Amino acid sequence: MLSDRWISKNDAIKIESYKYDNFKEFLRFLYSGECQLNDENIFTMIDIAEFYQVNSFKKYCDEYLSKITLNMENIFQLIETSHKYSTTQMKKSIQDFISLNFTKFVKFEGFLKADKSVIEEIFTIKSNAVFKNEELFQAIYEWAEYQVNIKNEFHDKNFNKNGAIKNEMKQFLPLIEFKKMEISFLKNYVVKRGFLFTYDELSDILINANSATTSIFVENSETTGNFDAVVSL
């Protein structure tokens, strides 16, 4: 079944803006179950599959994508493609790649410019991979800060940068295991970005820290949203 886009057998098929050669390959698949896919046309072809809701063709494209050799140059586009079209086979390849190359992945220049779907993808595999929570938090904070700076490219004096960063990160913060972080990282990096948390949230993070902490004192500034912490080991 192709799609509800075609009401009856007499309706014309709308080709949209797809090139003739690509649409011809799509039709060839419909008639024969095969077509010519390559790295140049694959993104258009899976879009055709999605547009006309031909699941068998979408799976065919997904299988091709899952066999592409992943590298830092193509991983971000492939993650966004996987997220957009809800692929399954390619998703597994992506997760394996990120798990094996996480440190390099978050340090690559394309990471800061990546779509939020890339960050979401990290958290879909977090339970199945060993990521350092310190590295994860720092990477996501730097990504959020970069995104916010781009949005404020005209340097609006009334722009609330801290609030914007917090908004970018709010869906991810509950997924980070702060209690497993080193106390030195909490003190030197997380606490300095205390505007991301309420007073109670930051207090809980420090109290539950996986450390031989003997005493923790957190001073709250309700007016500025900043926090100062004195941690004794």
KEKE-3310 file (N, C-alpha, C; in steps of 0.2 Angstrom, whole numbers, plus 5000, padded with zeros to 4 digits):
npx = (5004:5003:5000:4989:4990:4986:4970:4962:4963:4964:4970:4982:5000:5009:5025:5033:5048:5057:5071:5071:5078:5080:5067:5063:5071:5064:5052:5056:5059:5047:5041:5050:5056:5069:5082:5094:5104:5115:5128:5126:5113:5105:5100:5090:5082:5077:5069:5060:5054:5048:5040:5030:5026:5030:5034:5042:5051:5057:5063:5072:5081:5085:5093:5103:5109:5113:5125:5134:5151:5155:5161:5169:5166:5154:5145:5136:5127:5121:5115:5106:5098:5093:5086:5076:5069:5066:5074:5079:5089:5100:5102:5107:5120:5125:5124:5133:5145:5146:5147:5160:5168:5167:5173:5181:5171:5163:5172:5174:5173:5161:5152:5147:5140:5129:5113:5099:5094:5105:5111:5100:5101:5112:5108:5099:5107:5114:5112:5117:5130:5147:5149:5158:5151:5156:5162:5151:5142:5150:5152:5139:5135:5144:5140:5127:5129:5136:5126:5117:5124:5125:5112:5111:5118:5118:5120:5111:5108:5098:5097:5095:5107:5111:5099:5094:5103:5101:5088:5090:5097:5088:5080:5089:5097:5090:5094:5107:5119:5124:5128:5138:5149:5166:5170:5179:5176:5163:5164:5173:5167:5153:5147:5150:5142:5130:5118:5110:5103:5091:5092:5089:5091:5105:5110:5106:5113:5127:5127:5123:5134:5146:5158:5171:5166:5165:5160:5148:5144:5133:5130:5117:5112:5099:5095:5104:5105:5117:5128:5139:5150:5158:5168:5173:5185)
npy = (4994:5011:5024:5036:5047:5046:5046:5038:5026:5033:5045:5057:5055:5065:5072:5080:5089:5080:5074:5067:5055:5050:5048:5039:5028:5025:5021:5010:5002:4999:4991:4981:4978:4981:4993:5006:5012:5024:5033:5046:5048:5043:5050:5057:5047:5040:5050:5051:5039:5041:5051:5046:5036:5022:5009:4997:5001:5011:5003:4997:5007:5010:4999:5000:5012:5008:5001:5010:5016:5023:5039:5054:5064:5061:5057:5065:5070:5058:5054:5064:5061:5048:5051:5059:5051:5040:5028:5010:5000:5008:5015:5007:5005:5018:5020:5011:5016:5029:5025:5019:5029:5040:5051:5057:5060:5070:5080:5084:5096:5097:5094:5104:5112:5104:5097:5097:5084:5076:5076:5071:5058:5053:5051:5040:5029:5029:5021:5009:5011:5015:5030:5044:5053:5066:5070:5069:5079:5091:5092:5093:5105:5114:5113:5118:5131:5136:5135:5144:5156:5157:5160:5172:5181:5195:5201:5205:5216:5214:5200:5185:5175:5165:5160:5155:5145:5136:5133:5126:5115:5109:5097:5087:5087:5080:5067:5065:5057:5064:5060:5051:5058:5064:5073:5084:5088:5092:5102:5111:5113:5110:5117:5130:5133:5135:5141:5133:5125:5123:5129:5118:5107:5108:5106:5093:5086:5088:5083:5069:5065:5054:5052:5053:5063:5073:5085:5097:5112:5123:5139:5149:5161:5170:5180:5182:5169:5162:5150:5146:5134:5125:5112:5099:5087)
npz = (5000:4995:5000:5009:5003:4990:4984:4976:4963:4951:4954:4951:4953:4964:4961:4967:4971:4967:4957:4941:4938:4951:4955:4945:4949:4961:4956:4949:4960:4965:4956:4954:4966:4968:4967:4961:4973:4980:4988:4984:4981:4991:5002:4997:4992:5003:5008:4999:5001:5013:5011:5002:5010:5009:5016:5014:5005:5012:5022:5014:5010:5023:5026:5017:5021:5034:5031:5027:5029:5044:5049:5056:5048:5042:5052:5059:5050:5047:5059:5061:5050:5053:5064:5059:5050:5058:5058:5059:5057:5054:5065:5075:5070:5071:5085:5090:5084:5091:5104:5104:5100:5108:5115:5105:5097:5103:5104:5091:5078:5072:5082:5091:5082:5079:5077:5089:5089:5088:5101:5108:5103:5109:5122:5120:5120:5131:5142:5138:5136:5141:5147:5153:5165:5168:5157:5148:5153:5152:5138:5133:5139:5133:5120:5121:5125:5114:5104:5110:5109:5095:5092:5098:5090:5087:5098:5108:5122:5131:5131:5139:5143:5152:5155:5143:5140:5150:5146:5134:5139:5148:5146:5146:5158:5169:5165:5167:5177:5191:5203:5201:5198:5199:5214:5213:5200:5201:5210:5203:5191:5189:5199:5197:5187:5192:5189:5182:5190:5203:5220:5229:5220:5217:5229:5232:5223:5227:5240:5237:5230:5224:5234:5246:5255:5269:5274:5268:5262:5256:5249:5245:5233:5231:5223:5212:5207:5208:5215:5228:5234:5247:5249:5259:5260)
capx = (5000:5008:4999:4983:4991:4982:4964:4959:4968:4964:4973:4989:5005:5013:5032:5036:5053:5062:5073:5068:5082:5078:5060:5063:5073:5059:5047:5059:5059:5040:5039:5055:5059:5076:5084:5101:5106:5122:5129:5124:5105:5102:5096:5084:5078:5074:5064:5054:5050:5045:5035:5025:5025:5031:5038:5046:5056:5061:5068:5077:5085:5088:5098:5109:5112:5117:5131:5139:5156:5154:5167:5167:5163:5147:5141:5131:5121:5117:5111:5100:5094:5090:5081:5071:5065:5065:5077:5081:5095:5106:5102:5111:5127:5126:5125:5140:5150:5146:5150:5167:5172:5163:5178:5183:5164:5161:5177:5174:5170:5154:5147:5144:5135:5124:5106:5098:5093:5112:5111:5095:5103:5117:5105:5096:5112:5118:5111:5121:5137:5150:5151:5160:5146:5159:5163:5145:5139:5154:5151:5132:5135:5147:5135:5121:5132:5137:5119:5114:5128:5123:5105:5112:5123:5117:5122:5106:5109:5093:5097:5097:5111:5111:5092:5094:5107:5097:5082:5093:5099:5083:5078:5095:5099:5088:5097:5114:5120:5129:5131:5144:5154:5171:5169:5183:5173:5157:5166:5176:5164:5146:5144:5151:5136:5124:5112:5106:5099:5088:5096:5088:5094:5112:5112:5106:5119:5133:5126:5123:5140:5150:5164:5172:5164:5164:5155:5147:5141:5131:5127:5113:5111:5092:5094:5108:5105:5123:5129:5145:5151:5164:5168:5179:5186)
capy = (5000:5016:5030:5039:5053:5044:5044:5033:5023:5038:5051:5058:5055:5071:5070:5085:5092:5075:5073:5062:5049:5047:5045:5033:5022:5023:5017:5003:4997:4997:4986:4975:4977:4983:4999:5008:5017:5026:5039:5053:5048:5039:5054:5059:5041:5039:5055:5049:5033:5044:5056:5042:5031:5016:5006:4992:5005:5014:4998:4995:5013:5010:4994:5003:5017:5004:4998:5015:5017:5029:5043:5060:5068:5060:5054:5070:5070:5052:5054:5068:5057:5043:5054:5062:5046:5034:5021:5006:4997:5013:5018:5002:5007:5025:5019:5007:5021:5034:5021:5017:5035:5046:5057:5061:5063:5076:5085:5086:5103:5097:5092:5110:5114:5099:5098:5094:5077:5072:5076:5066:5051:5051:5048:5034:5024:5030:5015:5004:5012:5018:5037:5047:5058:5073:5072:5070:5085:5096:5092:5096:5112:5118:5113:5122:5138:5137:5136:5151:5161:5158:5163:5179:5184:5202:5203:5209:5217:5211:5193:5181:5170:5159:5157:5152:5139:5132:5130:5121:5109:5106:5090:5082:5087:5074:5061:5064:5055:5068:5057:5047:5062:5066:5079:5089:5091:5095:5109:5116:5114:5110:5122:5136:5134:5133:5144:5128:5121:5127:5128:5111:5103:5108:5103:5086:5084:5088:5078:5063:5064:5048:5054:5053:5070:5073:5090:5101:5118:5127:5145:5151:5168:5169:5186:5181:5162:5159:5146:5145:5128:5124:5105:5097:5080)
capz = (5000:4995:5005:5009:4999:4984:4986:4972:4957:4946:4956:4949:4958:4964:4961:4971:4967:4966:4951:4937:4939:4958:4955:4941:4953:4966:4952:4948:4966:4966:4951:4954:4973:4968:4963:4962:4978:4981:4993:4982:4981:4997:5007:4993:4991:5009:5009:4994:5004:5019:5008:4999:5015:5007:5021:5011:5002:5018:5025:5009:5011:5029:5025:5013:5026:5040:5029:5026:5034:5048:5051:5059:5043:5040:5057:5061:5045:5047:5065:5059:5045:5057:5069:5055:5047:5062:5055:5065:5056:5054:5072:5078:5068:5074:5092:5091:5082:5096:5110:5103:5098:5111:5117:5099:5094:5107:5103:5084:5077:5070:5087:5093:5077:5078:5078:5095:5088:5090:5108:5110:5101:5114:5128:5119:5121:5137:5147:5135:5134:5147:5146:5159:5166:5168:5150:5145:5155:5149:5131:5132:5141:5128:5114:5123:5125:5107:5101:5112:5106:5088:5092:5100:5086:5086:5105:5112:5129:5136:5131:5145:5141:5156:5155:5136:5140:5154:5142:5129:5143:5153:5145:5147:5165:5173:5163:5169:5184:5194:5209:5200:5196:5204:5218:5211:5194:5203:5213:5199:5184:5189:5204:5193:5182:5196:5187:5178:5195:5209:5226:5232:5216:5218:5236:5232:5219:5231:5245:5234:5226:5225:5236:5253:5258:5276:5275:5262:5263:5249:5250:5240:5232:5228:5218:5206:5205:5208:5220:5231:5238:5250:5250:5263:5259)
cpx = (5004:5006:4992:4983:4987:4975:4961:4964:4968:4968:4980:4994:5009:5021:5036:5042:5059:5064:5071:5072:5081:5071:5059:5066:5068:5053:5049:5058:5051:5038:5044:5057:5066:5077:5091:5101:5113:5122:5127:5116:5102:5097:5089:5079:5074:5068:5058:5050:5046:5039:5029:5023:5025:5036:5043:5052:5061:5066:5074:5083:5089:5094:5104:5113:5116:5123:5136:5144:5156:5161:5164:5164:5156:5142:5135:5125:5117:5113:5105:5095:5090:5085:5075:5066:5064:5068:5078:5088:5101:5107:5107:5119:5129:5128:5132:5146:5151:5149:5157:5171:5169:5167:5179:5176:5162:5166:5178:5171:5163:5149:5144:5139:5129:5117:5104:5096:5100:5112:5106:5097:5108:5114:5100:5100:5115:5118:5115:5128:5140:5153:5153:5155:5149:5160:5157:5142:5143:5152:5144:5132:5138:5143:5130:5124:5133:5131:5116:5118:5127:5116:5106:5117:5123:5119:5117:5108:5104:5093:5099:5100:5110:5104:5091:5098:5104:5091:5084:5095:5094:5081:5083:5097:5097:5091:5104:5115:5126:5132:5137:5150:5159:5169:5172:5179:5167:5159:5168:5172:5156:5144:5145:5146:5130:5118:5107:5102:5096:5093:5096:5092:5101:5114:5112:5111:5125:5132:5126:5129:5144:5157:5165:5171:5162:5159:5154:5142:5139:5128:5123:5112:5104:5091:5098:5107:5112:5124:5137:5145:5158:5163:5174:5179:5189)
cpy = (5006:5022:5032:5045:5052:5042:5038:5031:5028:5044:5051:5058:5061:5069:5075:5088:5087:5075:5067:5055:5046:5044:5039:5027:5020:5019:5010:4999:4995:4991:4980:4973:4978:4990:5001:5014:5018:5032:5045:5053:5046:5044:5056:5053:5039:5044:5054:5043:5036:5048:5052:5036:5024:5012:5001:4996:5009:5009:4996:5001:5012:5004:4996:5008:5014:5002:5003:5015:5023:5033:5050:5065:5067:5058:5059:5070:5064:5051:5058:5065:5052:5045:5056:5056:5039:5028:5017:5002:5002:5015:5013:5004:5013:5024:5016:5012:5026:5031:5020:5024:5041:5052:5061:5064:5069:5082:5088:5092:5103:5096:5099:5113:5110:5100:5095:5086:5073:5071:5071:5059:5049:5048:5042:5028:5024:5024:5009:5005:5015:5025:5040:5053:5065:5075:5073:5077:5091:5097:5095:5103:5116:5118:5118:5130:5140:5139:5143:5157:5163:5162:5171:5183:5191:5205:5208:5210:5215:5203:5190:5175:5164:5156:5153:5145:5134:5129:5125:5114:5105:5099:5085:5082:5081:5067:5060:5062:5058:5065:5053:5051:5063:5073:5085:5092:5094:5102:5114:5117:5115:5116:5129:5138:5132:5136:5139:5124:5126:5125:5121:5106:5102:5105:5096:5083:5083:5083:5071:5061:5058:5050:5053:5060:5069:5079:5094:5107:5122:5133:5148:5159:5168:5175:5185:5174:5159:5155:5146:5139:5127:5116:5103:5089:5076)
cpz = (5000:5000:5004:5005:4992:4986:4982:4966:4952:4948:4953:4955:4958:4965:4965:4967:4966:4958:4947:4938:4946:4958:4951:4945:4959:4962:4951:4954:4967:4962:4952:4961:4974:4965:4964:4967:4978:4986:4991:4982:4987:5001:5003:4993:4998:5011:5004:4998:5010:5016:5006:5004:5012:5011:5019:5008:5007:5021:5020:5009:5018:5029:5022:5018:5032:5038:5027:5031:5037:5049:5054:5054:5041:5046:5059:5056:5046:5054:5064:5055:5049:5061:5065:5052:5051:5060:5061:5064:5056:5061:5076:5076:5071:5082:5094:5089:5088:5102:5109:5102:5102:5113:5110:5096:5097:5106:5096:5083:5075:5076:5090:5088:5076:5080:5085:5095:5090:5097:5111:5109:5106:5120:5127:5120:5127:5142:5144:5134:5141:5145:5152:5160:5166:5161:5146:5147:5152:5141:5129:5134:5136:5121:5115:5122:5118:5103:5103:5109:5099:5088:5094:5096:5085:5093:5108:5119:5133:5135:5137:5143:5145:5156:5148:5137:5145:5150:5137:5133:5147:5152:5146:5154:5169:5171:5165:5176:5188:5200:5208:5197:5201:5208:5216:5204:5196:5206:5208:5192:5185:5194:5201:5188:5186:5194:5183:5183:5200:5215:5229:5227:5216:5224:5236:5228:5223:5236:5243:5230:5228:5227:5244:5257:5265:5278:5269:5264:5257:5251:5244:5239:5228:5222:5212:5203:5205:5215:5222:5235:5241:5252:5253:5262:5265)
residu = (MET:LEU:SER:ASP:ARG:TRP:ILE:SER:LYS:ASN:ASP:ALA:ILE:LYS:ILE:GLU:SER:TYR:LYS:TYR:ASP:ASN:PHE:LYS:GLU:PHE:LEU:ARG:PHE:LEU:TYR:SER:GLY:GLU:CYS:GLN:LEU:ASN:ASP:GLU:ASN:ILE:PHE:THR:MET:ILE:ASP:ILE:ALA:GLU:PHE:TYR:GLN:VAL:ASN:SER:PHE:LYS:LYS:TYR:CYS:ASP:GLU:TYR:LEU:SER:LYS:ILE:THR:LEU:ASN:MET:GLU:ASN:ILE:PHE:GLN:LEU:ILE:GLU:THR:SER:HIS:LYS:TYR:SER:THR:THR:GLN:MET:LYS:LYS:SER:ILE:GLN:ASP:PHE:ILE:SER:LEU:ASN:PHE:THR:LYS:PHE:VAL:LYS:PHE:GLU:GLY:PHE:LEU:LYS:ALA:ASP:LYS:SER:VAL:ILE:GLU:GLU:ILE:PHE:THR:ILE:LYS:SER:ASN:ALA:VAL:PHE:LYS:ASN:GLU:GLU:LEU:PHE:GLN:ALA:ILE:TYR:GLU:TRP:ALA:GLU:TYR:GLN:VAL:ASN:ILE:LYS:ASN:GLU:PHE:HIS:ASP:LYS:ASN:PHE:ASN:LYS:ASN:GLY:ALA:ILE:LYS:ASN:GLU:MET:LYS:GLN:PHE:LEU:PRO:LEU:ILE:GLU:PHE:LYS:LYS:MET:GLU:ILE:SER:PHE:LEU:LYS:ASN:TYR:VAL:VAL:LYS:ARG:GLY:PHE:LEU:PHE:THR:TYR:ASP:GLU:LEU:SER:ASP:ILE:LEU:ILE:ASN:ALA:ASN:SER:ALA:THR:THR:SER:ILE:PHE:VAL:GLU:ASN:SER:GLU:THR:THR:GLY:ASN:PHE:ASP:ALA:VAL:VAL:SER:LEU)
# end
